[in-house]
Structure formats: structure tokens, C-alpha cells
């Protein structure tokens, strides 16, 4: 039954309110920065190659540091990992602002700051995802993931870019840099105020108390990952789908709107906005209800339903028919992502959760530029149609194979079974049962 209060249930817990506030504030700053960064670079005289370096530096920071972030999240208190990563982002932006005031700001300094911001996001992101079950009881965990999805859609897709575009027109680049620096400072203060030893979910997931013991080595975490067939198969599934879909959506879809449907940038922006609205609606509906017992299976079907519309987009006779297809993509892909976050947080032991999440992040981040490069191999109309159709139909085939090969029953109904550390002879390692 639909409940209007259920989506806000996780905010009853003080520690999670602080974490969510830090998450929302930093994501809002990221939304502003995403729009403003290219314009700041252009103001500094960057050409096409310089702008590419500035934008690409953040992606390099994300990809190169995400596995480090997962290891830190499992070895050290997650509150500290998140807080210090926010502090590092603040320091980079504050330094950039001081250099800007002195009149000495150059493109290479912007590249360095963008790399630090990407690295900070790679470290704080997996730690925050792994920290949420330590702060929220399992009954509210699904609503917490949906609430974070709502915040991400609003901050990064709607409110943040809108504020960024307005600031670009009204103020200079210094104010934008300073605003983003302040957002990270406030986010770090929110995390510092968390009292993790009174966390609502500590009795279930262990939280920081569990991390004070001997950490599980990385190779043991990998052994756990590959010993759980459902886990590594679904990570590979999502990585293959991103490889098939991210390039056509991000690179070819604007060309399709411009060349075939006679649209412009405003039409593309409208499509992104419709996708974001559908994502918010999906997250709200999921947060309003308890997850069904078979939600791992529904998760895979939702991902598939979100991927399938890509095959139809290339045959749309008008731009307006793209809008419902974009809405279907936003609604079902978001539902699958919320279910996936809940599944990992409840089924993966806390001692390896950060590294599992970081490996999942790496699969998502690393394949996006690869997909963009692959779509540049050909430029013919037939090549574009083939990519759209393949990207929309192959996930359906992969889903049928996965449902046949992987037993998803009972995954969502059981909590994470913690790896048992056995007393072993000297120089031996703690055992993670597979």
C-alpha cells in the first residue's frame, strides 16, 4: 500500500539525517559545478584540447581512485573516510579560489582541481554507500536508497544545473568556485557531527565496531566476490549494458535529435528533464512501499525494461515520441538501481562491502568512456541504427540467460552473513567462507 510518510522514515534517525544532508549538499554543488566547469575553462582561454583535459581529469580521478576508496571504506571508519574526502575537495576548491583572486589562475590548475574532485568522489561514494546500513535499520534501508536517488535526480539533473546556469549569467567564476567549496565544507561538518557508535543499525551490521578488528585482505574480498555467483554475474551484466548503452545515449542521441528529428539543445534538455522527473517518481513510489520478497528478480527485469526503449528511439518519427521512451528509461533504470543498492547493502558482509561497491563503481565508470569511443568507429546511418538496436535488445537476451543461470530466490530475504575470522597460525590470513 502506498504511504506518503514511508519515504521520509530514514530521516527519523539523527545520524542518517546528517549523512543525507551531507550527500544532498555535496551533490547540489556537483550539479552546479558540472555546468559551470566548462565555462570557467573557456574564460581562462582553454581551447578544445584544454577543455577536454579539464573535463576528462575528473573522470580520470574517479576511475583511478575508486578501488582505493573501497579499500579505505573497509579498513578505516567510514565516517572519517567520507569526511576527509569532503575536506580534500574543499581544500582543492579553496586553493583554486585563492589563486583566482590573485589573478594567477590557469587551465592546468583547473585540471588538477578537477582530478582531486574526481578522486574525492571516488573515495566518498563507496564509503557512503557502505556506511548507510550502519546508520539505518534494515526495515528503512530500501527507503533510504530511494530517498538518495530522489536527491541525486533533483540535485544533479535539475536544481544544480539550473543554479549553475543562472550563476554563470549573474556572477563571475570566482563565486561559483567559492560556492562549491562552501558546499563541501558544510558537507564535511555534517559528517563530522555523526555519532556512529549510536548508529541505528549498529546492532545488525556492526558498523565501525566491526572495522576495529583485523581487516579482511583484498584478495579475500575478491575471493568472496567471485564465490558469490549472483554478485559477480550482476556486476558483469550491468557493465555490459553500460558498454552497450552509454555511448548511444550520450553521443549518438544528440545527433539523432539534431540531424534526424530537427531538434536543438532545448529539446535535448527537455528529454533529460523528463528522464529525471520519471526517476524521481520511480524513487518516490519505491520509497513508499516495502520491497517485495522477489525484488532481486524484479530488479533485473526493471533494468531490462529501462534498457529496451533504446532500440525504439532510433525509429521515432518525431521528437515528441522520444519523451515517453525517455520516461520509461528513467523510471525503470532508477528502480533497478534502488533495488541493487538495497540488495548489496543487505547481502554483502560489512567487512568487504566497501570494496564490492567500489568494484561495481569501477565497472560502471570505466566502461562509459570505452562506450563513447566505440560509437565513434563508424558514422553511417546503418551503423547508428545497429548500435541502438543492439543496445536495446541484447540486454533482454542477457537477462534471460542470467535468470536461467543464477538463482536469485531468497537473496533479498536474508541479511548479510558476516565472514568469520578464524584463529589461525602465525603468518596466516583470516578466512572468508565462500
N, C-alpha and C positions, 0 to 999 in steps of 0.2 A: 504494500500500500504506500502511496506517495506521501511523504512527510516533509513539510516545509522547514521544520526545525532540525531534522537529521543532518543536513549538510553542515550546520554550524556546531554539531555536537563535539567535534575535536577541540574547538576553541574553549570548551569548559576547563581544559587543563592549562594552567598558567605556563608551564614550560613549553607546551606546544604553541600557545599564543605567541610567545616570544620568538620561537623558531619560524613560525609562519609570517610574523611581521618582518623579520629579517629577510626572509625569502621574497616577500612581496616588494619590499623597498628596493632590494638589490635588482630584482627583475625589472622593476619600473625604470631604474637607472639604466639598465641594459637596453631597454626599449628606446629610451631617449638617445643613448649613445650609438645604437645601431643605425639610426637615421642621420645623426649628426657627424659621425666619424668621417664619411667620405667628403662632406662639405668642409670640415676642418682641414683635411688634407689638401683639398683644392685651394683653400685660402692660403696655404703655405706654398703654393706653386707646384704641387705634385702633378706629374703627367700620368698617362695611362699605366706605365710600369710602376711608378711610385704609388699610385692609388691601389694597384694590385698588391703590392708589398704590404701596404698598411692593412688592407682588408684580410689578406692571407696570413698575416702574422698572428692574428688572434686564433685562427683555425690551427696553425702550427702549434701554438701554445696549448690548445685544448688536446690535440692528438698526442703530443709528446709527453704530456704530464698526467694523463688520465689514469694510467696504471699506477703511477706513483701516488696519486690521490687515493686510490682504493687501498693500497698497502698502508698508507698513513691512517686511513679511517679504521683499519682493523688493529693497528699496533698502538695508537695513541688515543686518548679521549676525544671522541668525535666533536664535542663542543669546542675543544681547543683547535682542532684541525679546521673547522669551519670559521671560527673567529679569527685565527691568524691569516687565513687566506683572504678574508674580507679586509683585514688590516693591510695586507700586502697590496691589494688592489687600491685601497685608499692612498697608500704611500706613493704608488706609481702615479696616480692621477694628481695628487697634491704636488708632487715634484714637477709634473707637467704644467700645472697651473702657475707655479712659481717661475719656471722658465719662460712661460708665455708672458708674464708680467714684465720680465726683464727684456723682452723683445728678442730673445735668442732662440725661440722655438723653431725647430727644423723637422723635416719629414722623418729623418731617421730616428729622432726621439719619439715621434708618434708611433713608429713601428715597434720600438722597444716597449712602450707602454701598452700597446695592443697585445703584444706577446705575453706580458705579465698578466693582463686581464684574462686572456685565454687560459693561462696556466692556473690562475686563481679559481676560475670557474671549473676547471678540470679537477681541482682538489676539493673544492667546497661541495660540488654537485653530488658525487658519490657518497661523501661523508654525510650530507644532509639526508639523502635517501635512506642510508643505513641507520641514521640517528632517529628517524621518525618512529620506528617501532619501539624504541627505548623510551619514548615520551608519551605514547598514546596506547591505551588498551586495545587489544586485538579487535574488539567489537566496533571501535571507532576508526580503525586503520583504513578501511576502504573509503569512508567519508573523507578522511584526511587527504588521501591521494587524489580524490575527485576535487576537493577544495583547492589543492595546489594546482591542479590542471586548470581550474577556473581562473585562478590568479595569474598563471602563466599566459593563458589566452588573452586576458584583459590587458596585462602589463606589456607583453611583448608584441602582440598583434594589433592592439587597438590604442590604448591610452598612451603608452610610452612613445610609439612613433608619432602620434598626434601632437604630444607635447614637444617632442623633438623638432618636428616641422615648424611649430609655432615659435619655438625659441630661436631657431635659425633665422626667422624673419624679423624677430624683435630685438635680439641681443647678439653680442659677439661671441666668438668661440670660447673665450675665457670663462664666461658664465656657464656654458654648457659643461666644460671640463670640471669646473668647481662644483656644479650641481651633482654630477655623477660621483665625484669624490665624497661629497657630503652623504650621498645615499649609502655608500659603502661604510662610512664611519658610523652612521646610525645603525646599519645592519649589524656591524660588529658589536656595538653596545648592547643591542638586543640579545645577541648570542651570549655575551658575557654575563647577562643577568639570569641565564638559565641555571636553575639548581638541579643538575642532572641526578643527584643522589636521592631526590624525592620524585623522580620520574614516575608517571602513572603506570607505565608498562614495565618498570624495572623488575617486578616480581616474575614476569613471564620471559623477557628477553635478556635479562642480565645487565644490559646497559654497560656503563663504564666499569661497574664492579667486575664484570667478566673479563674486560680488557686488561685489568690489572694483573691477571695471571700470565703464564707463559704463552706468547702469541704463537699461532699456528704458522709454520713456514709457508712461503709462497707455493712451493711445489706440492705441499699437502693440500693447499687450497685448490690448486689445479687438479689434483687427483680427485678431490671431492666433486669439482665441476664436471669433469668428464665421466665420473662414475654415476652421475645422475642424468640418465638419457634425456628425460624431458627438458632439463635445463639447457644443455648444450645444443640440443636439436632446435629448440625455440629461439635461442640466440642466433644460430646459423640461419634459421628461417627468416627472422626479421632482417638480418644483414643482407640476405639475397634479395628480399623485397625492396629494401632501400637502394640497393645497387640497380635494380630494375626501374625504380620509380622516381628517385630524387632528381636524376638528370632530366628526364622528360618534364617533370613538374616545374623545375626551377629554370631550365634553359629553353626547352622547346615550347612550353606552353605560352610564354610571352610572344614568341614568334608566331604561333598559331593564332593568337588573338589579333596580332597586328597585321599579318600577311593574308590570312585566310578569312577572318571574320570582320576586318575593317575596324578593329577596336584600337584604343590607345591606353596610356598609362592609367587613366582614371578607371577604365574598365577592368584592368588587371588588379588595381587596388580594391575595386568593388568585389571581385571574386575572392580575394584574400580575406576581406572583411566578412563575407558570407561564410567562408570556411571557419573563421574564428567564432562567429556567432553560433554556428552549429556545434562547435567544440564546447562552448560554454553551456549550451542547452544539454548536450550529452553528459557533461560532467555533473551538472546540477541534478539531472534525473538519476544518475548512478549514486550520487551522494545522498539522495532522498530515500534510498532503499538499501536493505541489506543485500550483499552479494548472494546470488543463488548458489546452491551446492555444486552445480556443474559449471561454475564460472570459468575455470581454465579452458574448457571446451568452447564456451561462448566467447572467450577472449580470442581464440584462434579464428572463429567464424566472423567475429567483428572485424578483425584485421583484414580478413579476406574480403568482406563486404566493402570495406573502405578502399581497398586496392582495386577492385574490379571496375569502378567508373572510369579509370584512366583509359581503358580500351575503347570507351564510347566517346571520349572527349574529342578525339581526332576526327570523328564523323559528325560532330554537331553542326547543323546548318546555320545556326546563328549564335551570337554570344550569349543570349539570354538562356539558352539551353545548357550552357556551361554552369550556370549558377546552381541548379538543383544537383548536378553531378558533384560540384564542389562541396555542397552542403552534406551530401551522403558521405563523401570522403572525410570531412571534418568531424561528422557525428560518430561514425563507426571506428575510424582510426583512433580517435580520442578515447572511446570506450575500451578498445583493446589495450591502449597504453595504461589506463587506470587499472584495469584488471591485472595487467602484467606487474605493475608496481606492487599491488597487494599480494600477488602470488609469490614474488621473490621475497618480500619482506616477511611473509608468514611461513615460508617453506625452506628458506636458506638460513643456516645457523648464523648467529650474530658474529661469531669469531671469523667467518670468511665472507660475510655479507658485503662488506665494502669492496673487496676485490672482485667478487662476482659482478657487482653492479658496475664497477669500472671496466671490466672486460666487455660487458654489454654496451656501455657507452662507447668504448673503442670501436666495436663493430659498427655502431651507428655513425660515429664521426668520420672514421677513416674511409668508409665507402662512399660518402657523399661527394668528395672531390673526384674520386675514381669514376663515379657515375656521370658526373659533369664532363669529364674528359672523354668518356666513351661516346657520348652523344655528339661530340664534335668530329667523330671519324667520318661521317657522311653528311651531306647537305640536301640530298634529293627528297622529294615528297614521299616517295615509296619507302625510303629509309626511315623517315619520321613516323609514317603510319605503322611500320613494322615495330618500332620501339614502343609506341603507345599500346598497340595490341598485345605485344609480348609482356609488357609491364602490367597489364590488366588481367591477362588470362593465366600466365604461368603461376602466380600466387595461388590461384584456385587449384591447380594441379598439385602444387606443393602441399597445400592444406589437406587434400585427400590422401596423399602419401603419408603425411605426418599423423593424421588421425588413425591411419591403418597401422602405423609402426610404433607409435608412442601411446601408452596408456595414461590418459590424463585424469582418470577417475580417482577421486579421493584426495587429489592434491590440495584443493582449497579447503578441505575439511580438517586437515591436521596441521598442527603447528610445526615450527622448525625443530627438528631433532638435533640437539647440540652434539657436536663431535666430542667424544670422550678422550680426554688426555690421560693416558695410562702411565704409570711409573715404569720407566724402562731403564736399562743400564746406562751408564755414563756414555756420552757422545751419541746417544740415540735420539730420536725425534718423537714428539707427540704423535699419536696415531689418530687419524681421521677416518672412521669407518666409512666404507663406500657401500 
